[in-house]
C-alpha cells in the first residue's frame, strides 16, 4: 500500500511520504525546463543540437539559440517545453543519450 501511495503520478517530482503525509516540494506542472550541465569540452553547439534533435525525433525538434556562433562549445544547456508532460517525455528519451562523459548530467533544477 505504501509503495502505491509513494509512486503516485502526482508525486513523481520530488515526492515522498513523510510521517504518513504525502509531501511534494515542487508541483510537477511547474517543471517545464530541463538543464544539461557539464557538457564535455570539444562538444560544439551544432553537435549538441544534432544529438538532442536525433534523440527526440520525430516528436520534438531542438534548435539551439546560439546566435551566429555555431561553433561555440557550450558548458550547459537549458531546454524549455510547453508543458510538464512534454518535458517528462523528453527527459525519458534524453536519459538514453550518451553525451561522451559521465560528468554530463541532466537535471530539472539548475
C-alpha positions in Angstrom: 0.0 0.0 0.0 2.8 2.4 0.9 4.6 1.8 -2.5 1.3 2.6 -4.4 0.9 5.8 -2.5 4.5 6.9 -2.8 4.6 6.2 -6.5 1.5 8.2 -7.3 2.0 10.1 -10.6 1.2 13.4 -8.9 4.2 13.0 -6.7 6.6 12.0 -9.4 8.7 15.2 -9.0 10.4 15.3 -5.6 7.5 13.4 -3.9 7.8 11.5 -0.7 5.8 10.2 2.2 6.8 11.9 5.5 5.2 10.6 8.7 2.3 9.2 6.8 1.7 12.5 4.9 2.1 13.0 1.2 4.6 15.7 0.5 5.6 17.3 -2.8 8.2 20.1 -2.7 7.6 21.4 -6.2 4.5 20.9 -8.3 5.0 18.8 -11.4 3.1 21.2 -13.5 5.7 23.9 -13.0 8.6 21.7 -14.1 8.8 22.6 -17.8 12.6 23.1 -18.2 15.5 20.6 -18.4 19.1 21.6 -17.8 22.0 19.7 -19.3 25.2 20.6 -17.4 28.9 19.7 -17.6 28.9 19.2 -21.4 32.3 17.9 -22.3 34.9 20.1 -24.0 35.2 19.9 -27.8 31.4 19.3 -28.0 30.3 22.0 -30.3 26.8 23.5 -30.3 26.0 22.1 -33.7 26.9 18.6 -32.4 24.7 19.1 -29.3 21.8 20.3 -31.4 22.1 17.3 -33.7 22.3 14.8 -30.8 19.3 16.3 -29.0 17.2 16.5 -32.1 18.1 13.0 -33.2 17.2 11.6 -29.7 13.8 13.4 -29.7 12.9 12.8 -33.4 10.1 12.7 -34.7 8.3 14.1 -31.6 10.4 17.2 -30.9 12.9 19.2 -32.9 15.6 21.1 -30.9 17.1 24.3 -32.2 19.7 26.0 -30.1 19.8 29.7 -29.7 23.5 30.5 -30.1 23.2 33.5 -32.4 25.8 33.4 -35.2 28.3 31.4 -33.2 27.5 27.8 -34.4 30.9 26.5 -33.4 30.7 27.5 -29.7 31.4 24.9 -27.0 28.6 25.2 -24.5 29.1 24.1 -21.0 25.4 23.9 -20.2 22.1 24.0 -22.0 18.6 24.9 -21.0 15.7 23.3 -22.8 12.2 24.8 -22.3 9.0 22.9 -23.0 5.3 24.0 -23.2 4.2 21.5 -20.5 5.4 19.1 -17.9 4.2 16.1 -20.0 6.3 17.1 -22.9 9.3 17.8 -20.7 8.9 14.4 -19.0 8.7 12.6 -22.3 11.9 14.4 -23.5 13.6 13.6 -20.1 12.9 9.9 -20.6 14.3 9.9 -24.1 17.3 12.0 -23.3 18.4 9.8 -20.4 19.4 7.2 -23.0 21.7 9.6 -24.9 25.4 9.2 -24.5 26.9 12.7 -24.2 30.5 11.4 -24.1 31.2 11.9 -20.4 29.8 10.6 -17.2 30.1 14.1 -15.7 27.4 15.4 -18.1 24.1 15.4 -16.3 20.5 16.3 -17.0 18.5 17.9 -14.2 15.1 19.5 -13.6 16.7 22.3 -11.4 19.8 24.3 -12.2 
